[in-house]
Amino acid sequence: MSIFNQNVFCALNRFRFSCWLRVYGIFLLSAFWCAPSLANQAQYTMFDLIADEQVRVNVLLRTDKSVVPKERIPIEVKVESQFPIIEDMKLPYLDIPGAVVVNEEPIVTRSQYQHDGKTWYTQTSTLSVYAMHAGAFSLTSFSLPLSVKVHNGDIIRGRIESRPVEFYVESFGQYESLMQHGVVSDEAELSLMIEKGDGKPLEEGGFEIGQAVTLTYRLSVENSHSMLLPQFEIEDPKGVEVYRKPAEKEDILSPLTHENTAVLTQSFTYVFQHEGTVKVPEQTLSWWNSNTLKVETLKTSAHYFQVGEVSVADKAKAKIIQWFDSHYHQTKWLNEYREYLAAGTLILSFLSFLFFANQRRARSYRGERGKPESKELKQTFLDQCDRAAYPEAVQTLYEIASRLGGSRSSLSHVLDNESRQVWERLLEMAFNNQALYVVSIKEAQQLLNALVISVEKKPSKFMFNWDLNRDK
């Protein structure tokens, strides 16, 4: 190889080495500038967002008062993030020993707010917990799936874990045994609907053997859950075949208040097998009113159904028993002796009826016997006025007023103005010999009619006569 060729070869090698050196330098420089950005992106994990408190979860009890068993305890789960949350929160299955946790597709509420110049995005959901007994309870920590969209547009997915929450449930105290099968709410209602098998109104007539009637009980409890509602138990009355339909339970969620109303509907069909009176006893249910913090009673009235023909005495007896049931609290003593009370009431009512009927008959007899005498006195009074025998006429009129039930001293107070003038003229003619007035037959008849009308309008009082043995 010539010296020229050697120089050219060396120059080419130096040029090639210089190019590779420049390319390598540019690569090192680019790697130096991009390294921080790549390092930052590599560190963007959910764990780092939680550590930097850019995302967080809070679990809070949303009640400011003490609670009792079966009362709703709202627990709020709230996720907050400085980045937009992509998917809706999905709560896992949660279990608290000794309590009912309701998490049936809860509503997720989205919102955002500003704090220290930063925008926070939130999602909120509420659990409903119903403790079944008094004591301390704990909701252990749980994790939630979370996905957020960071500033560069990337989506970071991961899980975030909550902290445990503890709460305490008070006891009912002296009402503990009473509330074993009761309900707890701020509003509750118990109703009964009765339907005849033929579709006719219940008030129209009785029943025949083989006919049926359906009783439907409906229990509605606000801020509760259907799993907590007790079912009704009804015994088979004598002479009745009872068919029980399965209880229907439902939960009605209000779209405005997000509060649940538990409803129980239970039906019983009575098929009458024998004649007689069938009683459906009242149904009672203890209710703890969370507004007044007192135990109240939900109650339906007792009902009676008459099967076949009924006598007047049986009908009256049934009415009396129904009245006792509706006006007096059911006690063991009353349940045992109410048949005797009804019979005694009927006997006393019958004796009273006989007594007053006898008194009325006696008064009617005396009145009928006195009618001819009163008629004769009226005619005598008219004859005395015609003969101008005014003193005798005054005495006769007093006697007529006395027999009609009036008072001798108050004739002038019961007469009208025109008749009173005739009466005063009659008195003056009777006791003033110098009086020149005359009382005609027409005026005398007018005075008699006014006296009879005034006495008949006067209310009569009941006068009890202690002289029961007047003939002796």
C-alpha positions in Angstrom: 0.0 0.0 0.0 1.4 3.4 -1.0 1.8 6.2 1.5 -1.1 8.1 -0.2 -3.4 5.3 0.3 -2.4 4.9 3.9 -3.1 8.6 4.6 -6.5 8.4 3.0 -7.3 5.2 5.1 -6.3 6.9 8.3 -8.3 10.0 7.5 -11.4 7.9 6.9 -11.0 6.1 10.2 -10.6 9.3 12.1 -13.8 10.7 10.4 -15.8 7.6 11.2 -14.7 7.6 14.8 -15.6 11.3 15.1 -19.1 10.6 13.8 -19.7 7.8 16.1 -18.4 9.9 19.0 -20.9 12.7 18.1 -23.8 10.3 17.8 -23.0 8.7 21.1 -22.7 12.2 22.7 -26.1 13.2 21.4 -27.6 9.9 22.7 -26.1 10.5 26.2 -27.3 14.1 26.2 -30.9 13.0 25.2 -30.9 10.3 27.9 -29.8 12.8 30.5 -32.6 15.2 29.7 -35.3 12.5 29.5 -34.3 10.5 32.5 -36.3 12.7 35.1 -39.5 12.5 33.0 -39.3 8.8 32.6 -38.5 8.4 36.3 -41.6 10.5 37.2 -43.8 8.4 35.0 -42.5 5.2 36.4 -43.3 6.3 40.0 -47.0 7.3 39.2 -48.8 4.4 41.0 -51.9 4.3 43.2 -49.6 3.7 46.2 -47.8 7.0 45.5 -51.0 8.9 45.1 -52.2 7.5 48.5 -48.9 8.3 50.1 -49.0 11.9 48.8 -52.7 12.2 50.0 -53.8 12.9 46.5 -56.5 10.2 46.9 -58.2 9.2 50.2 -61.3 7.4 51.6 -63.3 8.2 54.7 -65.9 6.1 56.5 -68.2 8.1 58.8 -71.3 7.4 61.0 -74.1 9.7 59.9 -76.0 9.9 63.2 -75.9 12.4 65.9 -77.8 10.5 68.6 -77.7 7.1 70.4 -79.3 4.2 68.6 -81.1 1.1 69.7 -81.3 -2.4 68.2 -83.1 -2.6 64.8 -82.7 1.1 64.3 -81.1 2.3 61.0 -77.4 3.4 61.3 -76.3 5.2 58.1 -72.6 4.8 57.3 -71.2 7.1 54.7 -68.3 5.9 52.4 -66.6 8.9 50.7 -63.7 8.7 48.1 -61.8 11.9 47.3 -59.2 12.5 44.6 -57.3 15.4 43.1 -57.7 13.7 39.7 -61.0 12.8 38.0 -62.4 9.5 39.1 -63.2 7.3 36.1 -65.5 4.5 37.3 -68.3 4.6 40.0 -67.4 3.3 43.4 -68.3 -0.4 44.0 -68.6 -1.4 47.6 -67.6 -4.9 48.5 -69.8 -7.3 50.5 -69.5 -6.2 54.2 -70.3 -8.3 57.2 -70.7 -7.1 60.9 -71.4 -10.0 63.3 -74.7 -9.4 65.1 -76.0 -6.9 62.6 -77.7 -6.7 59.2 -75.7 -4.7 56.6 -77.7 -3.6 53.6 -75.8 -2.7 50.5 -78.2 -3.4 47.6 -76.9 -1.3 44.7 -76.5 1.9 46.6 -76.7 5.2 44.9 -73.3 6.8 44.2 -73.3 10.6 44.3 -70.6 12.6 42.5 -69.4 16.1 43.3 -66.3 18.3 43.4 -65.1 21.2 45.6 -62.1 23.6 45.9 -59.7 23.5 48.8 -56.4 25.4 49.1 -56.6 26.2 45.4 -56.9 22.5 44.5 -59.9 20.8 42.9 -61.1 17.6 44.7 -63.4 15.1 43.0 -65.6 13.0 45.3 -67.9 9.9 45.2 -70.2 9.2 48.1 -72.3 6.1 48.9 -74.2 5.1 52.1 -74.6 1.8 53.8 -77.5 0.9 56.1 -76.6 -1.1 59.2 -79.2 -2.6 61.6 -77.8 -4.0 64.9 -79.8 -6.9 66.3 -78.8 -6.5 69.9 -77.2 -3.9 72.2 -73.4 -3.6 72.6 -70.2 -2.6 70.8 -69.8 -3.2 67.0 -67.0 -2.7 64.6 -66.9 -2.3 60.8 -63.5 -3.7 59.8 -61.3 -2.1 57.1 -62.1 -2.9 53.5 -60.5 -2.0 50.1 -62.1 -0.4 47.1 -61.1 -0.5 43.5 -60.2 3.0 42.2 -59.2 4.4 38.8 -58.1 8.0 38.2 -57.0 10.0 35.2 -53.8 12.0 35.9 -52.7 15.3 34.2 -50.8 13.7 31.2 -54.0 11.7 30.3 -52.8 8.3 31.7 -55.2 6.2 33.8 -53.9 4.8 37.0 -55.7 1.9 38.6 -55.4 0.4 42.0 -57.1 -0.2 45.3 -57.5 2.0 48.4 -58.1 0.8 51.9 -60.4 2.3 54.6 -60.0 2.5 58.3 -62.1 0.5 60.8 -65.1 2.2 62.4 -66.5 1.4 65.8 -69.9 2.2 67.2 -72.1 1.4 70.2 -75.8 0.4 70.4 -77.9 1.2 73.5 -80.4 -1.2 75.0 -84.2 -0.8 75.3 -83.9 -1.0 79.1 -87.2 -2.2 80.7 -88.8 -2.6 77.2 -86.2 -5.2 76.1 -88.5 -8.2 76.2 -91.4 -6.2 74.7 -89.3 -5.3 71.7 -88.1 -8.8 70.8 -90.6 -8.9 68.1 -91.3 -5.2 67.6 -90.3 -2.6 65.0 -88.1 0.5 65.3 -88.8 3.6 63.2 -89.8 7.2 63.3 -93.0 6.3 61.5 -95.0 3.0 61.3 -98.5 2.0 60.4 -100.6 -1.2 60.7 -103.8 -1.6 58.8 -106.4 -4.4 58.1 -108.5 -4.8 55.0 -111.4 -7.3 54.9 -113.0 -8.6 51.7 -115.9 -11.0 51.2 -115.5 -13.8 48.8 -118.5 -12.7 46.7 -117.1 -9.2 46.3 -120.0 -7.5 48.2 -119.4 -4.9 50.9 -118.8 -6.4 54.3 -121.6 -4.5 55.9 -124.3 -6.2 53.8 -125.7 -9.2 55.6 -124.0 -12.1 57.3 -122.4 -15.3 56.0 -123.5 -18.8 55.2 -121.7 -22.0 55.8 -119.1 -22.4 53.0 -118.6 -18.7 52.4 -115.2 -17.1 52.9 -113.7 -13.8 53.9 -110.1 -12.6 53.4 -108.2 -10.6 55.9 -105.1 -8.7 54.6 -102.7 -7.1 57.1 -100.3 -4.4 55.9 -97.4 -3.2 58.0 -95.4 -0.2 56.7 -92.2 0.9 58.6 -90.1 3.8 57.4 -86.3 3.8 57.6 -86.2 0.0 58.1 -85.7 -3.1 56.0 -88.1 -5.9 55.1 -85.7 -8.5 56.7 -86.5 -7.0 60.1 -90.3 -7.1 59.8 -92.1 -9.8 62.0 -94.8 -12.0 60.5 -98.3 -12.3 62.0 -99.5 -15.4 63.7 -103.3 -16.2 63.8 -104.9 -19.2 65.5 -107.7 -21.2 63.8 -111.0 -20.1 65.4 -113.5 -22.9 66.2 -115.6 -23.8 63.2 -113.4 -22.0 60.7 -110.8 -23.3 58.2 -108.0 -20.8 57.8 -105.8 -20.7 54.6 -102.6 -18.7 55.0 -100.9 -17.1 52.0 -97.1 -16.6 52.1 -96.1 -13.2 53.5 -95.0 -10.7 50.9 -92.1 -8.3 51.8 -90.8 -5.4 49.7 -88.6 -2.4 50.1 -89.6 0.9 48.6 -86.7 3.4 48.1 -87.6 7.0 47.9 -85.8 8.7 44.9 -85.8 12.1 46.7 -84.8 11.2 50.3 -83.0 7.9 49.5 -84.8 6.4 52.5 -86.2 2.9 52.5 -89.7 1.9 53.6 -90.2 -1.7 54.5 -93.6 -3.2 53.7 -95.1 -6.5 54.8 -98.4 -7.8 53.4 -100.0 -10.9 54.8 -103.4 -12.5 53.9 -105.6 -15.0 55.7 -108.7 -16.6 54.2 -111.4 -17.7 56.6 -113.8 -20.4 55.3 -116.8 -20.8 57.7 -117.7 -24.4 58.5 -120.4 -24.0 61.3 -123.1 -21.5 62.3 -122.4 -19.0 65.0 -120.4 -15.9 65.8 -116.7 -16.0 64.7 -114.3 -13.5 66.3 -111.1 -12.3 64.7 -109.0 -11.0 67.6 -107.1 -7.8 67.4 -103.5 -7.8 66.3 -101.0 -5.8 68.3 -97.3 -4.9 67.6 -94.8 -3.0 69.7 -93.3 0.0 68.0 -90.3 1.9 69.3 -90.9 5.5 68.2 -87.4 6.9 67.5 -88.7 10.4 67.6 -90.3 10.2 71.1 -88.0 7.4 72.4 -91.0 5.6 73.7 -92.8 2.3 73.1 -96.1 2.6 71.3 -98.6 0.0 70.2 -99.8 -0.6 66.6 -103.2 -2.3 66.8 -106.0 -3.5 64.6 -109.6 -3.8 65.9 -111.3 -7.1 66.6 -114.0 -8.1 64.1 -117.0 -10.4 64.4 -118.7 -12.4 61.6 -122.1 -13.9 62.0 -122.6 -17.2 60.2 -126.2 -18.4 59.7 -129.3 -17.1 61.5 -128.8 -15.1 64.7 -131.3 -14.4 67.4 -131.9 -10.9 68.8 -130.2 -11.9 72.1 -127.1 -13.3 70.3 -126.9 -10.2 68.2 -127.1 -7.9 71.3 -124.5 -10.1 73.0 -122.1 -9.8 70.1 -122.5 -6.0 70.1 -121.8 -5.8 73.8 -118.7 -7.9 73.6 -117.5 -5.9 70.6 -118.1 -2.7 72.6 -116.0 -4.1 75.5 -113.2 -5.0 73.2 -113.1 -1.6 71.6 -113.3 0.4 74.8 -111.3 -1.5 77.3 -107.8 -2.9 77.2 -107.7 -6.7 76.8 -106.7 -8.4 80.0 -106.8 -12.0 81.2 -109.7 -11.2 83.6 -111.7 -9.5 80.8 -111.1 -12.3 78.4 -112.3 -14.9 80.9 -115.4 -13.1 82.2 -116.6 -11.0 79.4 -119.3 -13.6 78.4 -120.8 -13.3 81.9 -120.5 -9.5 81.7 -122.4 -9.5 78.4 -125.1 -11.8 79.8 -125.5 -9.7 82.9 -125.7 -6.5 80.8 -128.5 -8.1 78.7 -130.4 -9.2 81.8 -130.2 -5.7 83.4 -131.2 -4.1 80.1 -134.3 -6.4 79.9 -135.3 -5.7 83.5 -135.0 -2.0 82.9 -137.0 -2.2 79.8 -139.8 -4.1 81.7 -139.7 -1.5 84.5 -140.0 1.6 82.3 -142.6 -0.1 80.1 -144.7 -0.8 83.1 -144.3 2.8 84.3 -145.3 4.1 80.9 -148.3 1.8 80.7 -149.5 3.0 84.2 -149.1 6.6 83.2 -151.0 6.0 80.0 -153.8 4.2 81.9 -154.1 7.1 84.4 -154.1 9.5 81.5 -156.8 7.7 79.6 -158.9 7.3 82.8 -158.6 11.0 83.5 -159.6 12.2 80.0 -163.4 12.0 80.6 -163.1 13.9 83.8 -161.0 16.6 82.0 -163.6 16.8 79.3 -166.4 17.3 81.8 -164.4 20.0 83.6 -163.9 21.9 80.3 -167.6 21.8 79.6 -168.4 22.9 83.1 -166.0 25.9 82.7 -167.7 26.9 79.5 -171.1 26.7 81.2 -170.0 28.7 84.2 -168.7 31.5 81.9 -171.9 31.4 80.0 -173.9 31.8 83.3 -171.5 34.5 84.4 -170.5 32.4 87.4 -166.9 33.7 87.2 -165.6 32.7 90.7 -166.6 29.1 90.0 -165.1 29.4 86.5 -161.7 30.5 88.0 -161.7 27.5 90.4 -162.6 25.1 87.6 -159.8 26.5 85.3 -157.3 26.0 88.2 -158.5 22.4 88.5 -158.1 21.8 84.7 -154.5 23.2 84.8 -153.6 21.0 87.8 -154.9 17.9 86.0 -153.0 18.8 82.9 -149.7 19.0 84.9 -149.5 22.7 85.1 -149.1 25.0 88.1 -151.9 27.0 89.8 -149.5 29.9 90.5 -148.1 30.3 87.0 -151.1 30.4 84.7 -150.4 34.0 83.6 -146.7 33.0 82.7 -147.6 30.2 80.3 -150.4 32.0 78.4 -149.9 34.1 75.3 -150.7 37.8 75.4 -154.2 37.6 74.1 -155.2 34.7 76.3 -153.5 36.4 79.3 -155.8 39.4 78.8 -158.9 37.1 78.9 -157.6 35.5 82.1 -157.0 38.8 83.8 -160.5 40.0 82.8 -161.9 36.7 84.2 -160.1 37.3 87.5 -161.4 40.9 87.7 -165.0 39.7 87.0 -164.6 37.0 89.7 -163.2 39.2 92.5 -164.4 42.7 91.7 -168.1 43.1 92.0 -168.0 46.5 90.3 -166.4 45.2 87.1 -168.5 45.5 84.0 -166.6 43.1 81.8 -168.1 40.0 80.2 -166.2 36.8 79.1 -167.9 35.3 76.1 -168.0 31.6 75.2 -165.6 32.2 72.4 -163.0 33.8 74.7 -163.4 31.1 77.3 -162.8 28.5 74.6 -159.7 30.4 73.5 -158.4 30.5 77.0 -158.9 26.7 77.4 -157.0 26.0 74.1 -154.1 28.3 75.1 -153.8 26.5 78.4 -153.8 23.1 76.9 -151.2 24.1 74.3 -148.9 25.7 76.8 -148.9 22.6 79.1 -148.2 20.2 76.2 -145.2 22.3 75.1 -143.7 22.2 78.6 -141.0 19.5 78.9 -142.0 16.8 81.4 -139.7 15.5 84.0 -139.3 11.9 85.1 -140.8 11.5 88.5 -139.9 8.3 90.4 -142.5 7.2 92.8 -141.0 5.4 95.9 -144.5 4.3 97.0 -144.4 0.9 95.2 -147.2 -0.5 97.4 -149.8 2.2 97.2 -152.7 -0.3 97.5 -151.6 -1.4 101.0 
